[in-house]
Amino acid sequence: MHKVIKIMMSVLMFLVTGMSQLSIVSAADLSGEFKYGSETPYYIVSETGSHGSASNTLNYKLVRRTGSSTWVKAFCMEPGKNLTDGVALTPSQYTKTRIARLAYLGYYSQQNAKNYINTQALIYEELGDKVSYVSTENYDTFKKNILAKYEKFDTKPVFNGSTIQVAAGTSVTITDTNKVLSDYKTFTVTQNGITLSHTKGQNTMTVTVSKSCTVAAQKFSDDVIKAAGGYKFDSRSDVNIYYKNSGQDIAVFGNVDG
């Protein structure tokens, strides 16, 4: 008869934050200047007007720190207003979690031109503007998917906090009926002959216990899981920055805590 091992999931799957790409210490650390980018022909039509066009590609808003050569993409926070290249910007920390998380889910976690424009359109709507057309041609589907992900942003897999039993020398695959495990990174972690493995995009995790396993129970800590890559979202910056300007306010997001 195979010995049965108890595996505790009470600390499995945590949100990881603070993984900085920009090394921002404070909002003031990103003071600098603004310019328009011209990398995409996509545009948006809303109640406040047309934002960019197929021939006029003023769709990326870019900011950079004083003395830096790196431009960071930003989002318009006042639809219908314009900025002028090279204007001075006054930074402060942006603390509204909902828009920050939507920006992260829509663009910062999967960066490409379509996602940038779609995310800008979604931010317009969150700010009260009414978007009637986005030239990416997939905005409605994008919006539905991102809002669905937002509603489950803090949701953990259904087996979080539970204990499962697996016989030595066998494997068990468990399914997350909350359907959020698919958002977690791919990971494999082994302790005392017990292995947890998951592939990003799937809502399943496989638990394998070796025949030589000698422990009666095993608890996987959050630090061990995270070190193996078992986390849901990772911040792209230390803080979200809101830039005030006499023409139009803009923001740089990336921190999932808002």
C-alpha angles and dihedrals in degrees: 000000000000117000111244117230122204112221117193120210097183095123100030122133118015133178112256118214138169099052098142126204094172100040091224114181097182141348091264089058089076099052111135142097141318135228139165120251126214107204102117137041095211120120143181132226116201142153090278094053143269116324110204124329141224090270099030104058100187094140107116117074110203131192132180136188119255108271094015127114093203118101117205122203116245137184132237112249098182110053114208096030127101137220129208123227114260097019120152117253130208111211130208134161116276110220107177103114100194098061091039091055093045089052090050094049094043102043121353095057092048111022120199137121097265093049091050094055094041090050091050089053091049091050090051089055092046087055092054101265119131114231115206101172140016117185093217085083092215102072098115092053091043092051093049092050096046094048089049090052090048092055089057097038094118096031116117128205114285093247094056107123094020136111123225130192122224126177118236111262094026141091132222127196115208125196127219106224089186085070096220100107088083088071092060122097121256110270145164122192130175131194127170093346094311118116130194116194133179136171120215111249094034128096094214136088126195121218115199125186119194121227090241094055108132103182123095094210138013131196118196112214123220091243092056093047093047093047088056091051099262100142135111110222132004124205117245094204140015096245141009113244127214115198120203119203137167089246110035135345118233135183140210114211136182106124111106094206092065 
